Amino acid sequence: MPILNKDMTLCISLSARPSNNGTRFHNYLYEALGLNWIYKAFAPTDLAQAIAGVRGLGIRGCAVSMPYKEDVIALVDRMDASAAAIDSVNTIVNDSGVLTAYNTDYTAIAQLIERNALDPEWSVMLRGSGGMAKATAAAFRDAGFRKVTVVARNEAAGRALADLYGFGWKPSVEAALQDTAPGAAVDILVNVTPIGMAGGPDADSLAFPQEAIDAARVVFDVVALPPETPLTRAGRAAGKTVISGAEVMTIQALEQFILYTGITPTPEQIAAAEEFMRAQ
């Protein structure tokens, strides 16, 4: 990494619980490509002031994580179609003081659905109702999935998300499982809540009961920190297809990198950056 200097371009991330995932991924590629750039993670105490800082300090790019993906909408100038379609932002690009919002989460989820050959005829339980849940629900809907149940304790948010994409809503996992036909199982379990996130109050908890994991085909946890969550660990132990938040992180971070720099790294560089990100 070059020594800090006045000409260095800065990109940042904003999250309630920052991790080193994006920091390691982006900074590795900056060094590999010889770019005079640096990436730093922050936990803002005032979101509006943080975004004003992005604009006023000429910060080139800003990644946005939970719980700010919807709150930043009022603070940007333009909404790219990727963010406007789901009213959720995970990326801001600063062009000479004009802030444009994007959403690369959707792209990541869509690619992982395709890569893992998930069958649109399978049933899905999606736990969560925030900005990342919107991106996830939209990707499943656009991939042809119709048998999807949104699980959210917040009835207003849960019903709104479910209604937006033509899905069902339940207030709890237990209620959703009780509605499953006798002898049937939910094929795909998707966690889009902070359950299992390192440093959180539920860091050691499972987002779904073990019996549901045992009966499922696929376990998908969008939580990226730690790279192996209690849910993905339980899914692997049960012999299920497991999709991790670390995979989501790599794809969406790459899309962000391209938006910020205009450069597409080689597959070898991407693989090396992903390995470096995970080796922490």
N, C-alpha and C positions, 0 to 999 in steps of 0.2 A: 504494500500500500504506500502511495507517495506521502511524503511529509506534508502536513497541513499547510496550505498556502492560500493566498487571497483569491486565486483563480479557480479554486476547487469548487465543483458543483455538488450541492447537498441534496440528498433525498432522505425522507424520514418515514416512520410509521407511527400511527397513533392507536393505542390500545389501552384498555383498562388494566390488562396484565401483559405487558410486553414480553416477547421472547426473543431469542437470538436467531431464530430461523431465517427471517428475512434479512437480518443484518449480515449473517454469514453468507447467505446465498448471493446477495447483491454485491457485497464487498469482494467476494471471491472472483466474481465475473469482472468487476471493475479492474482488479489487479491483473487477471488473465488477459484482458483486452487492452491493458495499458491506458486505462481511462483515468483522468484526474478528477475522480468522483469519490464521494464517501456517503455511506448510509448509516443512519442512527435511529434507534427506537426510542419512543417517548411515551409516558403515561400522562396525558394532559390533565391539569386541574381545572382548566377552563377551555372548553372546545372552541368557542367562538374566538377567543384570543389566539389559540393555537393556529386556527385556519387563517386568521388575520396575519399571523407571523409568516405563514407559508407565502402569502401574497406579498407582504411588505419586505420580506428578506430575500425574495427571489429564489426560494426553495423550489427546485425543479419538479419533484414528485412527492406525493404523500400517500402512503398506504393507510387504509382505514379499517380497523377491526372492531369487534364487539366492544362496547354497545353503541357505537357511534355511526353505524352505516346508514341510518335513516336521518339522524339529527344533522348530519353535515349537508343535507340537500338544500336547506335554506341558506347555506353559507357559500355556495359556489355560484358561478356565473352561467355555466352551461351544463346540460345533462346529455351525454352521449346516449344513443338509443339503448345500449347495453344496460345502462343504469336506469334510464327513464322507464323502460318496459317493466321493471320490477320495483321501482321506487326504493332502490338500495344502492349504496355506493361503497366500493372498496378501494378505489384508486382516484386520485386527483392529479391532474397534470397542469402545471403552471406555465403558460405561454405569455411572458412579459406582463404578468399581473392579471391575466385572464385565467380563471380556474375552471377547468372542464372535468366533470365527473364521469367515471366509467365503472363497470362491474366485471371483473375478470373471474369472480367466483363462479358465475354461471358457466363460463367457458370450461373451467376446470371440472365441474360436476358433469357436464354434458360429455366431455371427453372420457371420463372415467366410467360412465354408464356404457358408452360404446366399447371401450377397451375391454371391459369385463363381460361383454355380451349379455347384459341383463335383459331378461325377457319382459316385454311390456305387458304380458299376460299375468305376470307375478304380482302378488299383493305387496303393498308397501306400508310400513308404519313410520311416519316422520315425526320425531319428537322435537318441538321447537316452533317459534313463531316470529323470530326477529328477522333482521335483514338477510342473514345467511340462509335462514329457512326459506325466505322468498326465492332466493337464487336457486336453492336446491329443489323446491317445489316446481318452479318454472322449468328447470332442466328435465325433471321427470315427466312433467306434462308434455313438453315438447318432444320427448322421446317416445311418446305414445302410451304412457302409463295412465290408467284410469282408476284402478283399485287402490287408491291411496287414502290413508287416514292420517290427518294432522292431529297430534296430541299436544295440547297446551293447557296449562292451568288457567291462563288468562283467557276467559271465554271470548271477549271482544276481539282480541288479536287472533286467537285461534280460529274462530268462525270466519273472520274477515279473510284470513289467508286461505282457508279451505274453500270458501265461496268464490274467491278470486280465480281459482284454478279448477273448480268443479269437483272438489274432493270432500270427504267427510271430516267431521271433527269430533273428538272425544276429550274430556277434561283430564284423563289420566291413562296411563298404559294399562292399568288393571281394567278400566272400563272398556278400552278398545279390545283387549284380549277376550273379555266376556262376550263381546259381540261377534267374535269369530265363530264360524260354524263348528259344531262338534266334530272332533277328529281332524280339523283343518289347522293350518298354521300360517303365520305371517311370513311370507317368503323373504322380504328384505326389511331389515331394521336399520333405520337411519337416525343417528343422534346429531342434532344441530343445537344442542344446549351446552352450557359450560360444565355439565356433569362429566367428571373425569379429567378436567383441566388442572394442570399442575398449579399449585398455589391457591386454588379455590377451596371453598368449604366442602365441596363434594369430590375432591381430587381422587379419593379411593373408592368411589361409588360406581356401580353399574347403571347405565341409563335404561337398561331393560333387564327383566328378571332372567335368571339362568335358564329356566325352562323355555322361555321364548327364544333365547339364543340357540339352545339345543335343537329347537324345531325349525329354525330358519335356514334358508339357503345362503344368505348373504348378510354380513354385518358391516355396516358403513358408519364410521365415526368421523365427523368433520373436525373434531378437536385435534389440533396439530401439536400441542405441547402437553404432555410429553409425546415423543414419536410413537410410543406404544402405550395406549391408554388401557384402563381396566377392561373396557369393552372390546377393543381389538385383541387384547391378550386372551380374553375369554372366548372370542370367536375363533382364534387360531387353535386354542386348546380343544375346541369342539369340532375342529376340522372343517370350518366353514370358509367360504370365500370372504376375504377380509379386504376392505378398502379403507385406507387410513387418511387422517387429516394431513399427514406429512406428504402424501401424494397430491392432495388438493393444493397444499401450500406450494409445492414445486411448480405445478402448472400455472397457478394464478400469479406466482411471483415472476415466472418467466414472461408472461404476458405483460406484467407491469414493467419489467426491465425493458422490453421492446418499446413500450409506450414512452418511457422516460428517455431512452437513449437513441431510439431509431435503429438499433443494431440487433440482429438475430444471431445469437451465439451458435456455434456448431453443436451437433449432438454430443460430441465428446466433451466439450466445455460444459454443457448443461449437466451431463452425468457427473462430471467431476465436482461441479458446484453443489449438486444434490448430495453427493457423498460427503463433502465438506460440511454442509449444513447439518447433516444427521450425526456426524461424529463429534458431538459436543457433550 
